Amino acid sequence: MSFTLKFNGVSRTFEKKVKLLDLTDNNKDIICAMVNGRVRELDYDVYYDAEVRFLKVDDHDAMGIYERGIRFLFAMATHNLYPDLRFRMSYGVSRSIYARIDSGDRTKFLTEEMVENIQNEMKRIAKANYSFKRLILKNEEAESVYKNFHLYDKLEILQYRPEKTVHFYDCNGYFNYMYGKMVPSTGYLKDFNLIFYTPGLLIQYPRSETDGQIPVFKDEPVFSESLIKAQDWSNLVKLSTVSEINKKIKDNELSVVELINLCEDKHNKMLCDLGDRIEQNIKTIRLICIAGPSSSGKTTFADRLTVELKSRGINPIRISMDDYYKRREDVPKDEDGNYDFECTDALDLKLFNQNLVSLLNGQVVKLPSFDFKTNDRIFNRTIQIGPNDPIIIEGIHALNEQVTASIPKYLKFKIYISPQAQINLDNENPLSLTDIRLLRRIVRDNSYRGSDAAETISMWPLVRKGEFKWIYHTQEDANYVFDSFLNYELCVLKKHAMPLLLAIDRESEYGPDAERLISLLKYFKDIDEKWIPCNSLLKEFIGGSCYRDAK
């Protein structure tokens, strides 16, 4: 039977199945294709009526495949050059991948010459245009492959894989797998750059949010330090990989209680450290600003910080920046003609600053409350603060100096909060910080708003766009970075998120995102959430928070 494909603005009829790759005219800028709304590898055979849209690295889905290929390329190059060394990758500063030698041996360290050698080998492999051949092996066969290529970290996680087979890609005799789709050959991976960033290196690659270009390198010492601290703690308590986390969960509840308390204690100590810093400088700290990307746990964190400060005789008041929204008709529109509620001009900054200054001067102030149902503001709260009582503000713009321009910078203490997860499925496959926040939001939106997973995923690109525009650059101005990640949390989110993700049609446009998140969650053991403290940041997403549910 014949079938028709619509692509590149034309329709063509075929009598037998056709490979997507054969429709690209060997254009190696094309990374994958969207077929009837579903992302497909270029090696995919089409045999039915379909609308095909070819994607380049300026598209988010294509960028993910490209990045996966770059990690494979790096693993292959280091295997060829330094077979006795194992490198671990994680997500690093300046939107790059950070790689370091995974060894406790202080005699093994990376040099600038080694970085140059690795980059040259990666370029050689890319130029050779070796094909990626997909293979499916039984678990027993996979064990032999892992041992042959010294992939012992993958051998560790094999026991938690529910399937009886394992996927691999064979690239000129080198076997590995990055848990997802790939480009047809190494020749597609032509754009990358390595930077010596001792004690490791940074791998730069094209990003969709920079229109498919490699971002200009910008060092981010505050962000880098927070990632290093997260990695050091995970290594210290042996919770840096999925297999290490699963090993902590034995067949008794005591092991689960210990794991939960171990992670929660990290947050307790960070709050104590934060309280110490604020208490020591309370005479000059009048405004405590809390910001972070979506689903970072800002609300619960602000509640817990308030309690921490009150235990020290400091009585902060909370002001919600949401109460300073302008009426809908006064909110600017974005380039697509939609109301841009995330821009700073959506807020009544003049009134906001007037209220802050009046409060800090000891005056009695009537504060607004914005009713999103009536699209109007009412003034129903009258407060006055003491001479040493700080004001806590929380929101995506809280660290933006323009938003609190009337308050001198030296009177502000800025806190950036986000999950700074530094755990891996295996050495070449770090967990995405963004995916962790997306899972949190899927669970929370379903619990508190009745939204299904597809609805949350559909809104995520706009959320991310706002984060890149308004939030991430403010982190470097923070006085303190609070890592809201709990190393046990995916063992809990799994139970809540899996049914929601499995309900998404695999052939829908949200199918690839669902598959990616399912492939991540399936490796984690389940744990009973009854032992999670009611003031845990995780409760903000799964429900049962003593702050939210007791109101």
Protein Blocks (a to p, Z undefined) as FASTA:
>chain_A
ZZdddeehiacddfbdcdfklmnoopakbmbdceehiacdfkbccfbdcddddddfkbfk
lmmmmmmmmmmmmmmmmmmmmmmbccdddddehhiacdddddfbfkbccdfklmmmmmmm
mmmmmmnopacddddddfklmmmmmmmnopaklmmmmmmpmbfbdcdddeehiacdehia
cdfbfklmmbccdddddfbdcdddddfklgopacdddddfklmmmmmmmmmmmmmnopab
fklmmmmmccbfklmmmmmmmmmmmmmmmmmmmmmmmmmmmmmmmbdcddddehklmmmm
mmmmmmmmmmnopacddddfklmcccfklpccdfkopacfkbmklpcfklmmmmmmmmmn
opacddddddfklopacdfbdcdddfklccddddfklmpmklmmmpcfklpccdddddfb
dbdfblmlccdfklmmmmmmmmmmmmmnopafklmmmmmmmmmmmmmmmmmmmmmmpfbd
cdfbdfklmmmmmmmmmmmmmmpcfkbmklmmmmmmmmmmmmpccddfklpcfkbfklmm
ngoiaklmmZZ
